[in-house]
């Protein structure tokens, strides 16, 4: 059966009655079809994939063209296993044929300054750390759009920040570089297909002219029902989004080591003024 724009919107919002978009194209259809892939086939990746993904990533916007990001491509089985151990022992890091670690990288501009005998007084400020983090995120998302257009799938791994110093040691990262997140890449498993997870209704995230929280309560209540129904269909515990949010953020133990990010970043050479 042909997948239509309306059916894509229905899946994206968990609403069978969702309206089709008034404007759309193949690129938008691909974006609506995005899902996190956590099971990969054994099919080998195409030759030249990394060069394609990096070209797409480097086509993303970069603040002031500073390009303060880098990426490490990991294929070695043992190294993936060690990175998995640092990131909560997530099996798909080991299974995926390619694991990308996206980095906020202020070391390159530091080396450029050293060559010119210049001091970068703006470097130890939070803004510079944000620049690297945002640049890496934009670049990675461009790469995800590119790889999905090639029939590949991926899943972001935020748990790579559970122990950024351990990851830095494993990857040989210099000072002024930290891992923002990982990304598993491979062909999706046919036996264990990933599904599109519904998102919040637009009424919860779209504001016109000024911020308006009034529609939020009803939108969140609707989403709780839709997400719970999705989890139930997938054979998972059918809790709603509100419960997930509170359970995830009520206790610092759920940060799994990321509560120490500030101290670790300082030890890795970042200033947070």
GIFENHU-V715007 format. One record per pair of residues at least 4 apart in sequence whose ideal C-beta (glycine too) atoms are under 6 Angstrom apart, sorted by the first residue. I is the first residue (numbers start at 0). GAP is how many residues later the second one is. If there is no record, write none. Layout:
<<I GAP> <I GAP>>
//
This chain:
<<2 4> <4 15> <4 16> <4 19> <5 14> <7 24> <8 9> <9 5> <9 6> <9 8> <10 185> <11 20> <12 5> <12 185> <13 184> <13 212> <13 216> <23 4> <29 118> <34 159> <34 161> <35 119> <36 116> <36 118> <36 151> <36 157> <37 54> <37 117> <38 150> <38 153> <39 55> <39 56> <39 146> <39 149> <40 146> <40 148> <42 144> <44 4> <44 52> <49 23> <52 90> <52 93> <55 86> <55 87> <55 90> <56 82> <56 85> <56 86> <59 78> <59 79> <59 82> <60 77> <61 5> <61 73> <62 68> <67 37> <67 38> <67 63> <67 64> <67 67> <68 36> <68 66> <68 67> <68 70> <69 33> <69 35> <70 29> <70 31> <71 29> <71 99> <72 27> <73 5> <73 6> <73 25> <74 23> <79 13> <79 14> <79 19> <80 13> <81 88> <82 10> <83 5> <83 6> <83 9> <83 10> <84 4> <85 77> <85 80> <85 81> <86 70> <86 72> <86 73> <86 75> <87 71> <90 4> <91 4> <91 92> <92 6> <92 91> <95 88> <95 89> <95 90> <96 89> <97 87> <98 83> <98 85> <99 83> <100 78> <100 81> <101 34> <101 38> <101 78> <101 79> <102 74> <102 76> <103 28> <103 29> <103 32> <103 74> <103 76> <104 72> <105 26> <105 70> <106 67> <106 69> <106 70> <109 66> <112 5> <112 7> <122 5> <123 147> <123 149> <124 148> <125 146> <128 141> <129 4> <132 47> <135 44> <143 10> <146 5> <146 7> <151 35> <152 35> <153 29> <153 30> <153 31> <154 29> <155 25> <155 27> <156 24> <156 25> <157 23> <159 7> <159 19> <159 21> <159 22> <160 97> <161 94> <161 95> <162 94> <163 14> <163 15> <163 100> <164 99> <166 12> <167 5> <172 4> <174 94> <175 93> <177 90> <197 28> <197 29> <197 32> <199 4> <199 5> <199 23> <200 18> <200 21> <201 4> <202 12> <202 16> <203 12> <203 15> <206 4> <206 5> <214 4> <215 4> <222 4> <222 18> <223 16> <223 17> <223 18> <226 13> <226 14> <227 10> <227 12> <230 5> <230 7> <231 6> <238 4> <242 4> <243 4> <245 4> <247 6> <251 7> <254 4> <259 4> <260 4> <264 5>>
//
